[in-house]
Amino acid sequence: MAKSTSATLDDLLKQAKTTNRLLAAQLKSQISQTELVKLLMGTDLTNQELADVLNTTAATVAVTLQRLRKKASAKTKDVVPVVIENGSEANVDG
């Protein structure tokens, strides 16, 4: 009879990190490092952990994240409010 054991938080964290590394390795030849950073930035990893996954430096990850934020910020500045007949506003890309 097999023993039923539950995974600890450390086990789950190790598994998630391994999964991230495998995903990054598979996608590295297909998409840019910037796109990989964009995909992984929602995983709550530190810049150093992202760098380890992507086999780069934490400084490179920090610069990439800064550029992605700047690009996203510029896109939101293009949204211009438009007044509709009833006085309400709608956002339209400018």
C-alpha positions in Angstrom: 0.0 0.0 0.0 1.4 3.4 -1.0 1.8 6.1 1.6 -0.3 9.2 1.2 1.9 12.3 1.7 1.0 15.9 1.2 3.4 18.3 -0.4 4.9 21.0 1.7 5.0 24.6 0.7 8.8 24.2 -0.1 8.0 21.2 -2.4 5.4 23.2 -4.3 7.7 26.1 -4.6 10.5 23.9 -6.0 8.0 22.3 -8.4 6.9 25.8 -9.6 10.4 27.0 -10.1 11.3 23.8 -12.1 8.2 24.3 -14.2 9.1 27.9 -14.9 12.6 26.8 -16.0 11.3 24.1 -18.3 8.8 26.6 -19.8 11.5 29.2 -20.4 13.9 26.6 -21.9 11.2 25.4 -24.3 10.2 28.9 -25.3 13.7 30.5 -25.5 14.2 29.5 -29.1 10.7 30.6 -30.1 10.2 34.0 -28.5 12.4 36.9 -27.3 13.7 37.3 -23.8 11.5 40.4 -23.4 8.4 38.2 -24.1 9.6 35.6 -21.7 10.1 38.2 -19.0 6.6 39.5 -19.7 5.2 36.0 -19.4 7.0 35.3 -16.1 6.6 38.7 -14.4 3.3 37.7 -12.9 4.8 34.8 -11.0 5.9 36.9 -8.1 9.5 35.9 -8.6 12.3 38.3 -7.7 14.5 39.8 -10.5 17.2 37.4 -9.4 14.9 34.4 -9.6 13.7 35.5 -13.1 17.3 35.9 -14.1 18.1 32.4 -12.9 15.2 31.0 -14.9 16.2 32.9 -18.0 19.9 32.3 -17.6 20.7 36.0 -17.5 21.5 38.7 -14.9 19.1 40.4 -12.4 20.1 43.8 -13.9 19.0 42.7 -17.4 15.7 41.6 -16.0 15.3 44.9 -14.2 16.0 46.9 -17.4 13.6 44.7 -19.3 10.8 45.2 -16.8 11.4 48.9 -16.7 11.1 49.1 -20.5 7.9 47.0 -20.5 6.4 49.3 -17.8 7.4 52.4 -19.8 5.9 50.9 -23.0 2.6 50.0 -21.2 2.5 53.5 -19.7 2.9 55.1 -23.1 0.0 53.1 -24.4 -2.4 54.2 -21.7 -1.5 57.9 -22.5 -3.0 57.3 -26.0 -6.4 56.7 -24.5 -8.5 59.9 -25.0 -11.8 60.6 -23.3 -14.7 61.3 -25.7 -17.9 63.0 -24.6 -21.0 61.2 -25.8 -24.3 63.0 -26.3 -25.7 62.2 -22.9 -22.7 63.8 -21.2 -20.9 60.6 -20.1 -17.3 59.8 -21.2 -16.0 56.8 -23.1 -12.3 56.0 -23.7 -11.1 55.8 -27.3 -7.6 55.0 -28.5 -6.2 58.3 -29.9 
